[in-house]
């Protein structure tokens, strides 16, 4: 089963993802507001978003499993806290599709994420993974996918340019 395409985000899952982003931004806001401190959360979120378009790959599968797990746990937590259901699905959207060249760029981005994770301090590792999960959840909603509509095209163009550079006869 291709989890990246079949599992959307629930209202509860989106609530958890937004809470992650709010808490991350709160720590940035109260911690001096240096723009460089936003690199790790942004890297995690955008990489998570790119994982949603890795259909058929490990990143896409992890993305679908993350949405399913967080939506289920969030639904349980919200129901236990408030007595109301919050498992209703949110309208889904897609960032688009990757070309072969775009897939190579996303692979390199994932390698950079792994290196960043290995080099990060413990608190930053948590922020990176939390924002990665938030990106995997929110980037399948119609609103966020629509807002980031140009991202796959940019990734595909970068891959195409790199391929063109490699194929040129000097």
C-alpha positions as a Markdown table, in Angstrom:
| # | Residue | x | y | z |
|---|---|---|---|---|
| 1 | Unk | 0.0 | 0.0 | 0.0 |
| 2 | Unk | 1.3 | 3.4 | -0.9 |
| 3 | Unk | 0.8 | 5.3 | 2.4 |
| 4 | Unk | 2.1 | 8.6 | 1.1 |
| 5 | Unk | -1.0 | 8.9 | -1.2 |
| 6 | Unk | -3.7 | 7.2 | 0.8 |
| 7 | Unk | -3.3 | 8.8 | 4.2 |
| 8 | Unk | -4.4 | 12.4 | 4.5 |
| 9 | Unk | -4.2 | 14.6 | 7.6 |
| 10 | Unk | -6.9 | 14.8 | 10.2 |
| 11 | Unk | -8.0 | 17.9 | 12.1 |
| 12 | Unk | -6.3 | 16.4 | 15.2 |
| 13 | Unk | -3.0 | 15.7 | 13.3 |
| 14 | Unk | -3.0 | 19.2 | 11.9 |
| 15 | Unk | -3.6 | 20.6 | 15.4 |
| 16 | Unk | -0.6 | 18.7 | 16.7 |
| 17 | Unk | 1.6 | 19.8 | 13.8 |
| 18 | Unk | 0.6 | 23.5 | 14.3 |
| 19 | Unk | 1.3 | 23.1 | 18.0 |
| 20 | Unk | 4.8 | 21.9 | 17.2 |
| 21 | Unk | 5.4 | 24.9 | 14.9 |
| 22 | Unk | 4.0 | 27.3 | 17.5 |
| 23 | Unk | 6.2 | 25.9 | 20.3 |
| 24 | Unk | 9.2 | 26.0 | 18.0 |
| 25 | Unk | 8.6 | 29.6 | 17.0 |
| 26 | Unk | 7.9 | 30.5 | 20.6 |
| 27 | Unk | 11.3 | 29.3 | 21.6 |
| 28 | Unk | 12.8 | 31.3 | 18.8 |
| 29 | Unk | 10.8 | 34.4 | 19.7 |
| 30 | Unk | 11.8 | 34.3 | 23.3 |
| 31 | Unk | 15.4 | 33.3 | 22.6 |
| 32 | Unk | 16.7 | 36.3 | 20.8 |
| 33 | Unk | 15.0 | 36.0 | 17.4 |
| 34 | Unk | 18.2 | 35.4 | 15.4 |
| 35 | Unk | 17.3 | 34.5 | 11.8 |
| 36 | Unk | 20.0 | 31.8 | 11.8 |
| 37 | Unk | 18.0 | 30.0 | 14.5 |
| 38 | Unk | 15.2 | 29.5 | 12.0 |
| 39 | Unk | 17.3 | 27.4 | 9.6 |
| 40 | Unk | 16.8 | 24.1 | 11.4 |
| 41 | Unk | 13.0 | 24.4 | 11.8 |
| 42 | Unk | 12.7 | 25.6 | 8.2 |
| 43 | Unk | 15.0 | 22.8 | 6.9 |
| 44 | Unk | 12.9 | 20.2 | 8.8 |
| 45 | Unk | 9.5 | 21.6 | 7.6 |
| 46 | Unk | 10.5 | 21.9 | 4.0 |
| 47 | Unk | 12.2 | 18.5 | 3.9 |
| 48 | Unk | 9.0 | 17.0 | 5.5 |
| 49 | Unk | 7.0 | 18.7 | 2.8 |
| 50 | Unk | 9.2 | 17.2 | 0.1 |
| 51 | Unk | 8.8 | 13.8 | 1.7 |
| 52 | Unk | 5.1 | 14.0 | 0.8 |
| 53 | Unk | 5.8 | 13.9 | -2.9 |
| 54 | Unk | 8.3 | 11.0 | -2.7 |
| 55 | Unk | 5.6 | 8.6 | -3.9 |
| 56 | Unk | 6.7 | 5.0 | -3.8 |
| 57 | Unk | 9.8 | 5.7 | -1.8 |
| 58 | Unk | 10.9 | 5.4 | 1.8 |
| 59 | Unk | 10.4 | 9.1 | 2.5 |
| 60 | Unk | 6.8 | 9.0 | 1.2 |
| 61 | Unk | 6.1 | 5.9 | 3.3 |
| 62 | Unk | 7.5 | 7.5 | 6.4 |
| 63 | Unk | 5.5 | 10.6 | 5.6 |
| 64 | Unk | 2.2 | 8.6 | 5.4 |
| 65 | Unk | 3.0 | 6.7 | 8.6 |
| 66 | Unk | 3.8 | 9.9 | 10.4 |
| 67 | Unk | 0.4 | 11.4 | 9.4 |
| 68 | Unk | -1.4 | 8.2 | 10.3 |
| 69 | Unk | 0.3 | 7.9 | 13.7 |
| 70 | Unk | 0.1 | 11.6 | 14.7 |
| 71 | Unk | -3.5 | 11.9 | 13.5 |
| 72 | Unk | -4.5 | 8.8 | 15.6 |
| 73 | Unk | -2.6 | 9.9 | 18.7 |
| 74 | Unk | -3.9 | 13.5 | 18.4 |
| 75 | Unk | -7.5 | 12.3 | 17.9 |
| 76 | Unk | -7.2 | 10.2 | 21.0 |
| 77 | Unk | -5.7 | 13.0 | 23.0 |
| 78 | Unk | -8.2 | 15.6 | 21.9 |
| 79 | Unk | -11.1 | 13.2 | 22.5 |
| 80 | Unk | -9.8 | 12.3 | 26.0 |
| 81 | Unk | -9.3 | 15.9 | 26.8 |
| 82 | Unk | -12.5 | 17.5 | 25.4 |
| 83 | Unk | -14.9 | 14.6 | 24.8 |
| 84 | Unk | -15.3 | 15.6 | 21.2 |
| 85 | Unk | -14.1 | 13.9 | 18.0 |
| 86 | Unk | -11.2 | 15.5 | 16.1 |
| 87 | Unk | -10.4 | 12.8 | 13.6 |
| 88 | Unk | -12.2 | 14.4 | 10.7 |
| 89 | Unk | -10.0 | 14.5 | 7.6 |
| 90 | Unk | -8.8 | 17.8 | 6.2 |
| 91 | Unk | -9.1 | 18.6 | 2.5 |
| 92 | Unk | -6.0 | 17.1 | 0.9 |
| 93 | Unk | -3.7 | 18.6 | -1.7 |
| 94 | Unk | -0.5 | 17.7 | -3.3 |
| 95 | Unk | 2.7 | 19.7 | -3.9 |
| 96 | Unk | 3.1 | 18.0 | -7.3 |
| 97 | Unk | 5.4 | 15.4 | -8.8 |
| 98 | Unk | 9.1 | 15.0 | -9.0 |
| 99 | Unk | 11.1 | 14.4 | -12.1 |
| 100 | Unk | 14.1 | 12.1 | -12.2 |
| 101 | Unk | 16.3 | 15.1 | -11.7 |
| 102 | Unk | 14.1 | 16.5 | -9.0 |
| 103 | Unk | 14.3 | 13.1 | -7.1 |
| 104 | Unk | 18.1 | 13.4 | -7.1 |
| 105 | Unk | 17.9 | 16.9 | -5.6 |
| 106 | Unk | 15.5 | 15.7 | -2.9 |
| 107 | Unk | 17.9 | 12.8 | -2.2 |
| 108 | Unk | 20.7 | 15.3 | -1.7 |
| 109 | Unk | 18.4 | 17.4 | 0.6 |
| 110 | Unk | 17.7 | 14.4 | 2.7 |
| 111 | Unk | 21.5 | 13.7 | 2.9 |
| 112 | Unk | 22.0 | 17.3 | 4.1 |
| 113 | Unk | 19.2 | 16.8 | 6.7 |
| 114 | Unk | 21.0 | 13.7 | 8.0 |
| 115 | Unk | 24.3 | 15.5 | 8.3 |
| 116 | Unk | 22.6 | 18.4 | 10.0 |
| 117 | Unk | 20.9 | 16.1 | 12.4 |
| 118 | Unk | 24.2 | 14.4 | 13.3 |
| 119 | Unk | 25.9 | 17.7 | 13.9 |
| 120 | Unk | 23.1 | 19.4 | 15.8 |
| 121 | Unk | 22.8 | 19.9 | 19.5 |
| 122 | Unk | 20.3 | 17.7 | 21.3 |
| 123 | Unk | 17.6 | 20.5 | 21.5 |
| 124 | Unk | 18.1 | 21.2 | 17.8 |
| 125 | Unk | 17.8 | 17.5 | 16.9 |
| 126 | Unk | 14.4 | 17.5 | 18.6 |
| 127 | Unk | 13.3 | 20.7 | 16.7 |
| 128 | Unk | 14.5 | 19.3 | 13.4 |
| 129 | Unk | 12.6 | 16.0 | 13.8 |
| 130 | Unk | 9.5 | 17.8 | 15.1 |
| 131 | Unk | 9.4 | 20.3 | 12.2 |
| 132 | Unk | 10.1 | 17.4 | 9.8 |
| 133 | Unk | 6.9 | 15.7 | 11.1 |
| 134 | Unk | 5.0 | 18.9 | 11.0 |
| 135 | Unk | 5.9 | 19.3 | 7.3 |
| 136 | Unk | 4.9 | 15.8 | 6.6 |
| 137 | Unk | 1.5 | 16.4 | 8.1 |
| 138 | Unk | 0.7 | 19.9 | 7.0 |
| 139 | Unk | 2.0 | 19.8 | 3.4 |
| 140 | Unk | -0.7 | 17.4 | 2.4 |
| 141 | Unk | -3.5 | 19.8 | 3.3 |
| 142 | Unk | -5.0 | 21.8 | 0.4 |
| 143 | Unk | -4.0 | 25.1 | 1.9 |
| 144 | Unk | -0.4 | 24.5 | 2.6 |
| 145 | Unk | 0.1 | 22.5 | -0.6 |
| 146 | Unk | -1.4 | 25.4 | -2.5 |
| 147 | Unk | 0.9 | 27.9 | -0.8 |
| 148 | Unk | 4.0 | 25.8 | -1.6 |
| 149 | Unk | 2.8 | 25.0 | -5.1 |
| 150 | Unk | 6.0 | 26.2 | -6.8 |
| 151 | Unk | 8.4 | 24.2 | -4.6 |
| 152 | Unk | 8.5 | 21.0 | -6.7 |
| 153 | Unk | 9.0 | 23.0 | -9.9 |
| 154 | Unk | 11.9 | 24.7 | -8.3 |
| 155 | Unk | 13.4 | 21.4 | -7.2 |
| 156 | Unk | 12.8 | 19.9 | -10.6 |
| 157 | Unk | 14.5 | 22.9 | -12.3 |
| 158 | Unk | 17.5 | 22.7 | -10.0 |
| 159 | Unk | 17.9 | 19.0 | -10.9 |
| 160 | Unk | 17.5 | 19.7 | -14.6 |
| 161 | Unk | 20.1 | 22.4 | -14.4 |
| 162 | Unk | 22.5 | 20.1 | -12.6 |
| 163 | Unk | 21.9 | 17.4 | -15.2 |
| 164 | Unk | 22.5 | 19.9 | -18.0 |
| 165 | Unk | 25.8 | 20.9 | -16.4 |
| 166 | Unk | 26.9 | 17.3 | -16.1 |
| 167 | Unk | 26.0 | 16.6 | -19.8 |
| 168 | Unk | 27.6 | 19.6 | -21.3 |
| 169 | Unk | 30.7 | 19.0 | -23.4 |
| 170 | Unk | 33.4 | 21.4 | -22.4 |
